[in-house]
Amino acid sequence: MNKLIQIFQKMQSVDRRYIFIVVALSIIIPLLIPFNSKTYVTEPTESIYRKIDSFANDKSKAVLLSFTHNASTMPELFPMEVAVLRHCFERNIKVFTICWLPDAAPLVDYAINTAKEDYNVQSGIDYCNFGYRPYSLRIPIMLGMGENIAESVETDSQGRKLDNLPIMDNIKNYDDMNLVIDFAGSSSAIQWVMYARAKFGANVAAGITAVMVADNYPYLQTGQLIGMFRGLKGAAEYEKLVDVFASYESPDYPNGRPFSKEIIKETWVPITDDKIPYKYKKARIGMNAQSVAHIMIIVFILLGNIGYFLTRQKKKKIV
């Protein structure tokens, strides 16, 4: 027992910089050397996938992606955005994008360019970027799109009139652009709930950073949000769903197979699969690093507390 106490006493006196080095390595190594780990898909992510997938090959339906964040939250939000864009391109679903911060405009372009490299899609036909709109106009635009999108936004990021773009065929308002996903490090999706859902019945989902999940959960539980990407975990789940279903190819399902919970349970898509480009598995690789780092921190907390109480117990006996 005394030897054990001595070991923990030595651990208590370890320079904290060594602990920082160990935690840093626990993050860096999994990023450089990805390992296979299972990703379990949860209901909030699954709901978004199923809603988007219901629009497959339907030219009268579309998805709107709202970017309400800057580069500081990219590690969690960017993989979500690429995964959703990839899903839309795989399933031939019209997708629109809009941003509300000046520094979000290049992030929208980056997400679209990253996702479309492996697809034969064209701006104005398969996707349309509305570009940057001042935040002060957010609510008027939200309300205006409930009546007529082309009149509310008027032009895309390239200055083209929306009425002249082929993608606008059969797309007029929220009846057609029937899913809005707001990506943010805040509760900004609630504005879509208040103005687009409450007034016009639009379906709304949120892609948020992990620290904002608790703030948004009440709206998910009441059904005002149809789904939610919860931090990097949500992005990893959606990456898997796209690989298992939308990107799946076989003689029976050349354009992806139908959604099935049983297939999710049975199918394991390893992140080290060379067929999947690195840009499409960033969230899953990031989850590996995040998981290892969390485990290391928990181990240090447990060891520190055990050492503290053993040392205190020994001091009491001495006294």
MOQUIGI-V242293 format. One line per field, one symbol per residue. ss: DSSP state (H for helix, E for strand, - for the rest). psi: psi as a letter, one per 20 degrees, with the letter a starting at -180 (. if undefined). A space follows every 10 residues. Layout:
BEGIN
ss: ???
psi: ???
END
This chain:
BEGIN
ss: -HHHHHHHHH HH---HHHHH HHHHHHHHHH HH-------- --HHHHHHHH HHH------- -EEEEEEE-- HHHHHHHHHH HHHHHHHHHH ---EEEEEE- -HHHHHHHHH HHHHHH---- --E---EEEE EE--HHHHHH HHHHHHH-HH HHH-E----- EHHH-HHH-- --------EE EEEE----HH HHHHHHHHHH --EEEEEE-H HHHHHHHHHH H-----EEEE HHHHHHHHHH HHHHHH---- ---------- HHHHHH---- -------HHH -HHHHHHHHH HHHHHHHHHH HHHHHHHHHH HHHHHHHH-
psi: ghhghgghgh hhjpphhhgh gggghhgggh hhnqqpqqop prghghgggh gghiipjoij qrppooolra hhjghhhghg gggggggghg jlpppqqqqj qgjighhggg gghghihjqm qqpighqpoi appqhhjggh ggghihgogh hghgraijjq phhiphhipj ogbihgmjpp oporkakihh hhghggghhi jqpprporqh ijghhihhhg hijhpirpon bhghggghgg gghhfhippr hhmhkqrqqp hhhghhponq ijoihoqhij khghghhggg gggggggggh gggggggghg ghghhghg.
END
